[in-house]
C-alpha cells in the first residue's frame, strides 16, 4: 500500500489500449486530476468490456450521485 503512494503500479502489457487508459485515469495521484467514479463508468473500457446486463446495471447507477 505504501509503495503505491510513491510509484505508479505497473500496467500489464497485454491489456488493451482502452484498459491501459482506464488504469492511468485511476492511478492519478492528485485527486483533482483523477476521474470520478461516474466518469469512469462512462469510460470506453467499461462500456465496451461487459455483457449488456452488467452495462445496463452500471448505466442505471450512473444517474446516482457517487
C-alpha positions in Angstrom: 0.0 0.0 0.0 2.8 2.5 0.9 4.6 1.6 -2.4 1.6 2.8 -4.4 1.9 6.2 -2.8 5.4 6.6 -4.3 5.1 4.9 -7.7 2.5 4.0 -10.2 1.7 0.3 -10.3 2.7 -1.5 -13.4 0.2 -1.7 -16.2 0.0 -5.1 -17.9 1.4 -5.0 -21.4 -1.2 -7.5 -22.7 -4.1 -5.1 -21.7 -6.0 -3.3 -24.4 -5.3 0.4 -25.1 -8.6 1.2 -23.5 -7.8 -0.8 -20.4 -4.4 0.9 -20.1 -6.0 4.3 -20.4 -8.6 3.3 -17.8 -5.9 2.3 -15.3 -4.0 5.5 -16.0 -7.1 7.5 -15.1 -7.4 5.6 -11.9 -3.8 5.9 -10.9 -3.5 9.7 -11.0 -2.2 10.7 -7.5 -3.7 14.2 -7.5 -7.4 13.8 -6.6 -8.2 16.9 -8.6 -6.8 15.2 -11.7 -8.3 11.8 -11.0 -11.5 10.8 -12.8 -14.7 10.5 -10.7 -16.4 7.1 -10.3 -19.3 8.3 -12.5 -16.8 9.4 -15.2 -15.0 6.0 -15.0 -18.3 4.2 -15.5 -18.6 6.0 -18.9 -15.1 5.2 -19.9 -14.8 3.2 -23.2 -13.1 0.3 -21.4 -16.1 -0.2 -19.1 -18.8 0.5 -21.7 -17.4 -2.0 -24.3 -16.0 -4.7 -22.0 -19.1 -6.1 -20.3 -22.1 -8.1 -21.3 -25.3 -5.9 -21.8 -26.8 -7.0 -18.5 -23.9 -5.6 -16.5 -23.8 -2.5 -18.7 -27.4 -1.7 -18.1 -26.9 -2.0 -14.4 -24.0 0.4 -14.5 -26.0 2.8 -16.6 -28.8 2.8 -14.1 -26.3 3.6 -11.4 -24.8 6.4 -13.5 -27.6 8.7 -12.5 -26.7 8.4 -8.9 -24.6 10.9 -7.1 -21.4 9.0 -6.3 
